[in-house]
Amino acid sequence: MTSYSKLLILLLVLFFAATSCKKDDTAPDNNKPIEEAEDKYKTVPFSITIGITPMKGSVDGVELKQTFEDGDEVEISNSQVLYEPLILSAKGKAGKTSAQFSGELKVKKGVELIPGSTKFTAALKNETKYNNGKPFIDVKKVSSLAEGLEKYSYWACENFTYNTNAISISLVQSTIFLNINLLNTKLTMKYGLAFYSEVVSGNCFYAVPFGTAIESEMLALEHCFDVKDKLFYSIGFTVPEGCVHGLFSVGDNKYVFFSKGNLQYRPMDGTWRLASPQYNSCFTKTMNVGEDYANWKGEDNWTDIFKWGAFLEGGKPDQTTNDDNYNAPVDTDGFLSGICAYGAEWTILSKDEWDYLTSQRPDAIQKSGGAFVDGVYGWIFLPDDWTADEGKPPFDGNYSIKYYKDIPNQYTKEEWAVLESHGAVFLPETGEMRGSMFYNSVGAYQSLSFDTNNNTRYVFSFDIYDNSILLDGSFSASIGLPVRLVQHFNPSVKVE
């Protein structure tokens, strides 16, 4: 081997040796210890007494929160001071309105806790409950107030002062819950620069932040939910006493509430009342009540059959004989005029109002029909805001049958109670009075309207077998028929 070759080999050996020994500054040094998280904070013992400010009463049948419960945790936070929030478990403290908690604050390195100056926030958490311990700053529509409370309530004590001595705070719920009951009304809710707008129809529930403002140009409504300690608000119309909780269109922008039962009168002493339940009627078979109810004057003997207009003040509700001196008062437009003997706030529907209710309002055909309730035949009307929600008995307003037994809308008392609670109205097939004889073979109700050309009054009648209705103008005013009272909707809205 030549001297030149030996020199070349030596140079190569030296090159590779130098390369293997050279340090790569960009490669990680796996032997260097990882900086411990503890180097970023110091621990400080922390003790605090935390109470729950009780919410009294119940909502939707659910008792409002008054104590700690299983799964509750309290998060102590201040991102400028703490390396991470301190989580204090309420395990073992269920049922208590106040309890002592202890733990260690992880205070960032270089930050000092200053007694009487440093601030913290304490918030309640429990898995998916209580908005995960975060301030509620949204508008959420919920199925019930109980659901809203569980998901979006915000229990907290914000900006309490740290102290080395005993610290005692109380968690307060601040989310606002609304029960809004309106009919096709546009509402806008504003919180800061954010806003939420929706057309509300029927009974709805919302969770909103404290300080939210609500507006409705349609109702000339402006209100801010900023009253301390007031967490629940009801907004909407008030259902008049004695009425079913449902609104019904009887004309363009014209609505009524129906009475909770047919009008009834006791011939013995002249007392008026509303039938209860709705499917109650006074007579069940053909009978002779006698001249002016002479055979029907016991304490429990009521009538719900009247000559036209006899339910007005000055009428003769206990008259069965003909009286040439009695004529129902009719105005120049052909309507009954006068004050209802049961109360001036009550009236009955006109022919045109019956017609709008049964054929012109939205989904009119699907919102009325023949029915059989606890053994009583009659006619059902569903309110304008009706929806076929789960839990409601089904209703078919457009059926066709071969036999009475095939009527689809057959309900027990319990099933009817569910329908009624959602605003359904039932007109029982009450019958008619001709002279002193009662017959139970007709389903027909009085109206305000009079046919001046034929000297007859218009009647709303129904046939549950054919599932059909008729606005009949051929009825004599002397034939006694039932009366279903209504009250016209007053659009004023209350916030309470």
Backbone torsions as a table, in degrees:
resi	resn	phi	psi	omega
1	MET	NA	134.8	-176.3
2	THR	-78.2	162.6	178.1
3	SER	-62.2	-32.4	-179.1
4	TYR	-66.8	-42.1	-178.8
5	SER	-65.4	-41.8	179.8
6	LYS	-62.2	-38.7	-179.7
7	LEU	-65.9	-39.2	-179.7
8	LEU	-65.8	-43.6	179.2
9	ILE	-61.6	-41.9	-179.2
10	LEU	-62.5	-41.3	179.6
11	LEU	-64.2	-41.0	178.3
12	LEU	-63.3	-42.4	178.8
13	VAL	-61.3	-44.3	179.7
14	LEU	-64.3	-36.6	-179.0
15	PHE	-65.3	-48.7	-179.0
16	PHE	-66.4	-33.6	178.8
17	ALA	-66.3	-40.8	-179.7
18	ALA	-67.8	-39.0	-178.8
19	THR	-65.6	-40.8	-178.1
20	SER	-69.0	-24.2	-177.9
21	CYS	-91.7	-13.2	-176.0
22	LYS	-70.7	134.3	-178.6
23	LYS	-84.1	133.7	174.7
24	ASP	-91.2	106.3	-176.3
25	ASP	-66.9	-17.8	-176.8
26	THR	-90.8	-12.9	-178.5
27	ALA	-83.4	147.9	179.1
28	PRO	-68.5	146.8	176.3
29	ASP	-96.6	96.9	-174.7
30	ASN	-67.8	-12.7	-179.1
31	ASN	-91.4	-9.3	-178.8
32	LYS	-79.3	131.0	-179.2
33	PRO	-62.6	136.1	175.1
34	ILE	-69.4	137.0	-179.7
35	GLU	-64.5	123.4	-179.4
36	GLU	-68.3	143.7	179.2
37	ALA	-60.0	-31.5	-179.1
38	GLU	-61.6	-20.4	179.0
39	ASP	-70.8	-12.2	-177.8
40	LYS	-96.6	-9.5	-179.5
41	TYR	-150.6	166.7	172.1
42	LYS	-124.3	148.2	-179.0
43	THR	-93.6	139.5	178.9
44	VAL	-129.0	123.3	178.7
45	PRO	-57.7	141.7	-176.0
46	PHE	-139.7	132.8	178.9
47	SER	-136.1	138.2	-175.9
48	ILE	-153.4	145.2	172.5
49	THR	-101.0	123.6	-176.6
50	ILE	-119.9	130.0	178.1
51	GLY	-115.3	161.3	173.9
52	ILE	-106.7	123.6	174.2
53	THR	-76.9	109.8	-170.7
54	PRO	-63.2	144.5	169.9
55	MET	-101.9	120.0	-173.2
56	LYS	-86.2	145.9	174.1
57	GLY	91.9	-160.0	-178.3
58	SER	-143.1	163.8	176.9
59	VAL	-143.1	132.8	-175.3
60	ASP	53.9	32.1	179.4
61	GLY	80.0	1.8	-179.4
62	VAL	-104.3	127.2	178.4
63	GLU	-64.9	135.3	179.7
64	LEU	-73.1	152.9	-174.4
65	LYS	-64.9	129.7	179.0
66	GLN	-130.0	-16.3	-175.6
67	THR	-140.8	170.4	169.6
68	PHE	-67.7	153.0	178.4
69	GLU	-135.4	168.6	-179.2
70	ASP	-57.3	135.1	179.5
71	GLY	92.7	-10.9	-179.7
72	ASP	-67.6	142.9	172.9
73	GLU	-137.1	152.0	175.3
74	VAL	-116.7	125.1	-179.8
75	GLU	-100.4	122.0	176.1
76	ILE	-98.7	122.9	-173.4
77	SER	-139.5	152.3	168.0
78	ASN	-171.6	98.7	-171.9
79	SER	-64.2	-20.2	178.9
80	GLN	-79.2	-19.3	-174.1
81	VAL	-112.6	-42.4	-172.4
82	LEU	-95.6	142.4	174.6
83	TYR	-65.8	-36.9	174.4
84	GLU	-156.2	154.7	-179.2
85	PRO	-62.4	152.5	175.2
86	LEU	-94.6	125.2	179.2
87	ILE	-103.0	121.1	-179.8
88	LEU	-110.0	118.8	-177.8
89	SER	-81.9	138.7	176.8
90	ALA	-95.1	20.3	179.6
91	LYS	-59.5	131.9	-179.0
92	GLY	85.0	-0.5	-177.1
93	LYS	-112.9	9.3	179.9
94	ALA	-59.2	136.8	179.9
95	GLY	91.0	-5.7	-178.9
96	LYS	-97.6	143.1	176.1
97	THR	-88.8	-14.5	179.5
98	SER	-153.9	144.2	-178.2
99	ALA	-155.6	158.3	178.1
100	GLN	-91.6	134.0	179.7
101	PHE	-125.5	146.4	178.1
102	SER	-139.4	151.0	178.5
103	GLY	-174.9	-165.5	179.1
104	GLU	-126.1	125.7	174.6
105	LEU	-79.0	134.0	175.1
106	LYS	-97.0	95.9	-175.2
107	VAL	-89.9	129.6	-178.6
108	LYS	-56.4	143.1	176.4
109	LYS	-61.0	134.9	179.9
110	GLY	89.0	-3.3	179.2
111	VAL	-110.0	136.5	179.7
112	GLU	-110.5	139.5	171.9
113	LEU	-81.0	123.3	-178.1
114	ILE	-109.3	106.8	178.9
115	PRO	-55.4	135.2	179.8
116	GLY	81.9	-2.1	-177.2
117	SER	-131.3	-46.9	-178.4
118	THR	-65.1	135.9	-176.7
119	LYS	-112.0	146.3	174.3
120	PHE	-133.4	163.5	172.3
121	THR	-122.4	135.3	176.4
122	ALA	-112.6	128.8	-179.2
123	ALA	-135.2	144.3	-178.2
124	LEU	-84.9	139.0	177.2
125	LYS	-134.4	154.9	173.6
126	ASN	-168.0	83.5	-177.3
127	GLU	53.6	-117.1	-176.3
128	THR	-88.3	1.6	-178.4
129	LYS	-83.6	167.0	167.8
130	TYR	57.6	34.4	177.9
131	ASN	54.5	30.2	179.5
132	ASN	56.6	29.5	177.0
133	GLY	76.0	12.7	-178.6
134	LYS	-105.1	148.7	176.4
135	PRO	-57.3	135.7	-179.7
136	PHE	-85.2	117.1	-175.4
137	ILE	-129.5	26.7	-175.7
138	ASP	-124.9	178.7	169.9
139	VAL	-119.7	122.1	-178.1
140	LYS	-125.5	128.9	172.8
141	LYS	-86.1	131.7	-175.7
142	VAL	-126.9	164.7	-178.0
143	SER	-78.0	-22.3	-179.3
144	SER	-160.3	163.4	176.1
145	LEU	-64.7	-35.0	-179.8
146	ALA	-63.0	-42.0	177.6
147	GLU	-64.2	-42.8	179.5
148	GLY	-61.2	-42.7	179.4
149	LEU	-60.4	-44.8	-176.4
150	GLU	-68.1	-42.5	-173.8
151	LYS	-82.8	-39.7	-164.9
152	TYR	-120.4	5.0	175.3
153	SER	-66.8	148.1	-179.1
154	TYR	-125.7	104.0	-180.0
155	TRP	-97.6	118.1	-176.5
156	ALA	-158.0	162.1	165.7
157	CYS	-127.6	106.4	-174.5
158	GLU	-93.2	140.9	174.1
159	ASN	57.3	45.9	172.2
160	PHE	-82.7	154.4	-172.4
161	THR	-90.8	131.0	176.5
162	TYR	-70.8	143.0	177.9
163	ASN	-149.3	145.3	178.1
164	THR	-76.6	-19.5	175.3
165	ASN	-85.1	-166.0	-178.0
166	ALA	-63.3	129.7	176.1
167	ILE	-111.5	132.0	179.4
168	SER	-135.9	126.0	-179.8
169	ILE	-134.4	169.2	176.0
170	SER	-134.0	133.1	178.4
171	LEU	-83.3	131.1	-177.2
172	VAL	-122.0	138.8	178.7
173	GLN	-85.0	131.5	-173.8
174	SER	-124.9	-7.7	177.2
175	THR	-69.0	143.3	-179.6
176	ILE	-100.4	140.5	-179.1
177	PHE	-121.9	131.7	-174.3
178	LEU	-117.0	135.8	168.3
179	ASN	-111.4	106.3	-176.0
180	ILE	-109.6	124.7	-179.0
181	ASN	-126.8	96.0	-177.1
182	LEU	-134.7	177.0	-179.0
183	LEU	-126.5	108.7	176.8
184	ASN	47.9	53.6	-176.3
185	THR	-118.0	128.7	177.7
186	LYS	-80.9	125.4	178.5
187	LEU	-120.5	143.9	173.7
188	THR	-123.2	129.4	176.8
189	MET	-113.6	129.7	-176.5
190	LYS	-121.0	136.5	174.5
191	TYR	-139.8	108.5	-174.0
192	GLY	64.1	-127.7	178.5
193	LEU	-90.9	-6.1	-178.5
194	ALA	-90.8	151.3	175.7
195	PHE	-147.0	156.8	-178.2
196	TYR	-133.2	129.7	-176.9
197	SER	-129.3	138.1	-178.5
198	GLU	-159.6	149.0	171.4
199	VAL	-88.5	118.4	-176.2
200	VAL	-100.4	131.1	175.8
201	SER	-141.0	119.7	-178.7
202	GLY	95.6	-161.5	-175.0
203	ASN	-93.8	112.6	-175.6
204	CYS	-127.5	157.8	-177.4
205	PHE	-129.7	142.3	-177.9
206	TYR	-140.8	150.5	167.4
207	ALA	-110.6	131.0	-178.3
208	VAL	-138.8	157.5	178.2
209	PRO	-70.3	151.6	172.0
210	PHE	-58.4	133.2	-179.0
211	GLY	95.2	0.6	176.5
212	THR	-66.5	141.5	176.1
213	ALA	-109.5	141.9	179.1
214	ILE	-117.7	141.0	-178.0
215	GLU	-137.6	147.1	172.2
216	SER	-148.8	110.5	178.2
217	GLU	-64.3	-34.9	-178.7
218	MET	-61.6	-37.1	-177.9
219	LEU	-103.1	2.7	-174.7
220	ALA	52.9	45.2	-174.8
221	LEU	-109.1	130.6	171.6
222	GLU	-141.5	125.6	-179.5
223	HIS	-153.3	142.1	177.5
224	CYS	-115.8	130.3	-179.0
225	PHE	-89.9	79.7	-174.7
226	ASP	-135.1	25.7	178.4
227	VAL	-87.6	123.6	-177.8
228	LYS	-59.2	135.4	176.4
229	ASP	71.3	3.0	174.6
230	LYS	-102.0	113.4	-171.7
231	LEU	-110.9	-17.8	-176.6
232	PHE	-121.1	133.3	179.0
233	TYR	-131.0	142.9	173.3
234	SER	-113.5	126.3	-177.3
235	ILE	-127.2	123.4	176.8
236	GLY	150.9	-170.5	179.0
237	PHE	-78.6	155.0	176.5
238	THR	-99.5	126.6	178.2
239	VAL	-71.3	123.3	-178.1
240	PRO	-61.0	150.8	178.3
241	GLU	-60.1	136.1	178.9
242	GLY	87.3	4.9	-177.4
243	CYS	-111.1	153.1	171.8
244	VAL	-72.9	143.5	-176.3
245	HIS	-80.9	72.9	177.4
246	GLY	-163.0	140.2	179.1
247	LEU	-102.4	140.8	-176.5
248	PHE	-129.6	131.2	176.6
249	SER	-74.1	131.9	175.0
250	VAL	-128.4	15.5	179.7
251	GLY	169.9	174.1	176.8
252	ASP	-63.1	118.9	-178.8
253	ASN	53.3	38.8	-179.6
254	LYS	-134.7	122.5	-172.5
255	TYR	-133.4	155.2	177.0
256	VAL	-137.1	158.1	164.4
257	PHE	-104.0	138.9	174.2
258	PHE	-89.9	147.8	173.8
259	SER	-65.5	157.7	-174.7
260	LYS	-75.5	-1.0	177.6
261	GLY	-175.9	168.8	178.5
262	ASN	-65.2	152.8	176.8
263	LEU	-70.9	135.4	-179.6
264	GLN	-130.8	153.6	-174.8
265	TYR	-139.9	139.8	178.6
266	ARG	-105.2	110.3	-177.8
267	PRO	-60.1	-25.3	-177.2
268	MET	-60.3	-41.8	-174.3
269	ASP	-137.4	4.6	176.7
270	GLY	78.0	22.9	179.6
271	THR	-83.4	139.5	175.8
272	TRP	-106.8	151.8	173.7
273	ARG	-160.4	171.6	172.7
274	LEU	-104.6	139.5	179.4
275	ALA	-61.0	144.8	174.6
276	SER	-148.3	121.7	3.3
277	PRO	-76.0	-177.0	-177.3
278	GLN	-59.9	-32.3	-176.0
279	TYR	-86.3	7.1	178.4
280	ASN	-75.6	137.4	172.5
281	SER	-137.7	159.5	-170.3
282	CYS	-85.4	-26.3	-176.9
283	PHE	-123.9	143.0	-177.8
284	THR	-121.0	-10.4	-179.8
285	LYS	-151.4	163.3	179.0
286	THR	-60.4	132.0	-178.7
287	MET	-159.5	163.7	177.2
288	ASN	-105.9	113.9	-178.0
289	VAL	-83.9	-6.3	179.2
290	GLY	88.2	168.5	179.2
291	GLU	-65.3	119.6	-177.5
292	ASP	51.2	43.6	175.4
293	TYR	63.9	30.9	179.6
294	ALA	-59.6	-30.5	-179.5
295	ASN	-93.7	10.6	-172.0
296	TRP	-143.0	59.4	-175.7
297	LYS	-129.1	33.1	174.8
298	GLY	-84.4	169.9	-178.5
299	GLU	-61.4	-31.8	-178.5
300	ASP	-100.5	9.0	-178.5
301	ASN	-97.8	108.2	178.8
302	TRP	-116.0	159.8	172.5
303	THR	-125.6	146.4	174.8
304	ASP	-125.6	22.9	-179.7
305	ILE	-119.9	124.0	-174.8
306	PHE	-135.2	147.8	167.4
307	LYS	-62.9	159.8	-176.3
308	TRP	-60.2	124.4	177.8
309	GLY	81.2	-1.5	-178.5
310	ALA	-69.8	-9.9	178.3
311	PHE	-85.1	-3.0	178.1
312	LEU	-85.8	157.4	175.1
313	GLU	-58.6	134.6	-176.4
314	GLY	88.4	-8.0	176.8
315	GLY	-75.8	180.0	-178.5
316	LYS	-127.1	80.0	-174.0
317	PRO	-67.7	-18.3	-179.4
318	ASP	-102.9	14.4	-178.5
319	GLN	-90.2	129.8	174.2
320	THR	-116.6	-24.6	179.4
321	THR	-80.5	160.4	177.6
322	ASN	-71.7	139.8	178.2
323	ASP	-137.2	106.0	-177.7
324	ASP	-66.6	-13.9	-179.1
325	ASN	-88.6	-9.1	-178.8
326	TYR	-103.0	123.3	172.0
327	ASN	-134.9	132.4	178.3
328	ALA	-63.1	139.3	-179.7
329	PRO	-70.3	127.0	-179.2
330	VAL	-126.1	133.5	179.4
331	ASP	-84.7	-178.8	-175.1
332	THR	-67.7	-17.3	178.8
333	ASP	-91.5	0.5	178.6
334	GLY	84.3	28.9	177.5
335	PHE	-116.3	147.5	170.1
336	LEU	-56.1	138.2	176.9
337	SER	-129.8	138.2	-179.1
338	GLY	146.3	176.7	-177.3
339	ILE	-102.3	132.6	178.0
340	CYS	-63.1	133.4	-178.1
341	ALA	-66.9	-21.7	-180.0
342	TYR	-82.9	-17.2	180.0
343	GLY	157.9	140.4	-175.1
344	ALA	-65.3	-18.4	-178.4
345	GLU	-77.9	-10.0	-174.9
346	TRP	-99.6	150.9	172.5
347	THR	-153.3	-170.6	173.4
348	ILE	-128.1	168.6	-176.5
349	LEU	-78.0	147.2	172.4
350	SER	-81.9	171.8	176.9
351	LYS	-57.8	-45.7	-178.2
352	ASP	-66.0	-34.9	178.3
353	GLU	-69.8	-41.1	174.4
354	TRP	-59.4	-42.6	-178.4
355	ASP	-63.5	-43.9	179.7
356	TYR	-64.3	-43.3	-179.2
357	LEU	-60.3	-41.2	-172.3
358	THR	-89.8	-21.5	-173.5
359	SER	-137.1	-15.6	-172.9
360	GLN	-112.6	-23.5	179.3
361	ARG	-69.9	159.6	-179.5
362	PRO	-56.1	132.7	179.1
363	ASP	57.1	34.2	-175.7
364	ALA	-56.9	-43.4	-176.3
365	ILE	-63.9	-39.1	-179.3
366	GLN	-79.7	-6.3	-177.6
367	LYS	-110.2	16.8	172.0
368	SER	-154.9	155.4	-179.9
369	GLY	169.5	167.0	179.0
370	GLY	-66.7	153.0	-177.3
371	ALA	-156.3	168.5	-179.2
372	PHE	-134.6	105.8	-174.5
373	VAL	-115.5	115.2	178.8
374	ASP	48.8	44.3	176.5
375	GLY	85.5	4.4	-177.6
376	VAL	-114.1	127.2	174.3
377	TYR	-77.4	148.8	178.5
378	GLY	179.5	-164.5	-175.4
379	TRP	-128.2	133.6	-178.6
380	ILE	-105.4	138.8	168.3
381	PHE	-118.6	131.4	175.3
382	LEU	-100.8	143.8	-177.1
383	PRO	-66.3	165.2	-177.1
384	ASP	-57.5	-36.9	-174.3
385	ASP	-92.1	18.9	-177.2
386	TRP	-64.2	135.8	171.9
387	THR	-132.6	145.3	-178.7
388	ALA	-83.0	68.3	-177.3
389	ASP	-75.7	158.3	174.7
390	GLU	-62.8	136.5	-179.7
391	GLY	103.7	-18.4	176.1
392	LYS	-92.1	139.5	173.8
393	PRO	-60.5	142.6	-177.6
394	PRO	-68.6	151.9	178.7
395	PHE	-135.1	135.4	179.0
396	ASP	-120.7	112.6	-178.6
397	GLY	-94.8	4.9	-174.5
398	ASN	-136.5	47.7	-175.8
399	TYR	-90.5	161.7	173.3
400	SER	-139.0	125.6	-172.4
401	ILE	-128.6	164.5	175.8
402	LYS	-103.3	-33.2	-179.5
403	TYR	-131.1	152.9	178.9
404	TYR	-56.2	-35.7	-177.5
405	LYS	-63.2	-15.2	-177.9
406	ASP	-91.4	0.8	177.7
407	ILE	-55.6	122.6	-174.7
408	PRO	-72.6	-27.7	-174.0
409	ASN	-91.5	75.0	179.4
410	GLN	-115.9	124.1	-171.3
411	TYR	-130.9	142.8	169.4
412	THR	-78.0	171.9	176.7
413	LYS	-58.2	-40.8	-177.4
414	GLU	-67.9	-41.1	179.0
415	GLU	-67.3	-39.2	178.7
416	TRP	-64.5	-36.7	179.7
417	ALA	-58.4	-35.3	178.0
418	VAL	-68.1	-46.2	179.2
419	LEU	-61.4	-44.1	-178.6
420	GLU	-63.7	-37.6	180.0
421	SER	-63.9	-19.9	177.9
422	HIS	-101.9	15.6	171.0
423	GLY	100.5	4.6	-178.2
424	ALA	-70.1	143.7	179.1
425	VAL	-115.8	139.2	179.2
426	PHE	-125.5	124.8	175.4
427	LEU	-104.1	106.4	-178.8
428	PRO	-68.8	150.8	175.6
429	GLU	-75.1	90.1	-166.0
430	THR	-85.7	-32.5	-179.4
431	GLY	108.2	-167.1	-176.9
432	GLU	-146.6	159.5	178.4
433	MET	-118.6	123.1	173.9
434	ARG	-117.1	108.3	-170.8
435	GLY	64.6	-127.8	179.2
436	SER	-98.8	6.9	-178.4
437	MET	-101.0	127.8	175.6
438	PHE	-97.4	136.5	176.3
439	TYR	-127.3	135.9	-176.8
440	ASN	-106.4	34.9	-173.9
441	SER	-106.3	18.5	-176.9
442	VAL	-143.9	146.4	172.3
443	GLY	-113.9	99.4	-175.9
444	ALA	-149.7	147.2	-177.3
445	TYR	-133.0	150.2	-178.1
446	GLN	-69.8	156.0	171.1
447	SER	-130.1	171.1	178.5
448	LEU	-77.5	-15.7	-165.5
449	SER	-90.4	143.1	-177.6
450	PHE	-125.8	137.1	176.2
451	ASP	-91.9	97.7	-174.5
452	THR	-67.7	-24.2	179.9
453	ASN	-70.6	-37.0	-176.1
454	ASN	-109.1	1.6	-179.7
455	ASN	56.9	40.0	177.9
456	THR	-129.6	165.2	179.1
457	ARG	-113.1	153.9	178.9
458	TYR	-83.2	143.8	-177.3
459	VAL	-132.9	139.3	171.1
460	PHE	-89.2	119.4	-180.0
461	SER	-126.7	157.7	-178.4
462	PHE	-142.5	155.8	176.9
463	ASP	-130.7	109.7	-174.1
464	ILE	-74.7	-22.4	177.3
465	TYR	-68.4	-49.2	178.6
466	ASP	-81.4	-8.5	-174.5
467	ASN	51.8	51.5	-175.9
468	SER	-132.9	160.3	178.7
469	ILE	-128.9	162.8	-179.7
470	LEU	-151.3	134.4	171.5
471	LEU	-99.5	94.5	-170.2
472	ASP	-93.4	125.3	-179.9
473	GLY	-103.0	19.6	-174.9
474	SER	-107.9	5.8	-175.8
475	PHE	-78.8	134.1	174.2
476	SER	-70.5	143.2	179.6
477	ALA	-66.9	-15.0	-178.1
478	SER	-85.3	-12.8	178.4
479	ILE	-78.2	126.5	-178.8
480	GLY	-78.7	131.2	179.4
481	LEU	-137.3	161.6	179.8
482	PRO	-71.7	163.1	-179.5
483	VAL	-126.4	125.6	172.5
484	ARG	-113.1	113.5	-176.6
485	LEU	-78.2	154.7	174.3
486	VAL	-137.2	161.1	169.1
487	GLN	-125.0	132.8	178.6
488	HIS	-72.4	142.4	-176.2
489	PHE	-70.7	127.2	173.4
490	ASN	-93.6	117.7	-171.8
491	PRO	-72.1	2.3	179.8
492	SER	-66.8	140.0	-176.1
493	VAL	-117.4	137.4	178.9
494	LYS	-108.4	143.9	172.0
495	VAL	-116.3	113.0	-177.3
496	GLU	-147.1	NA	NA
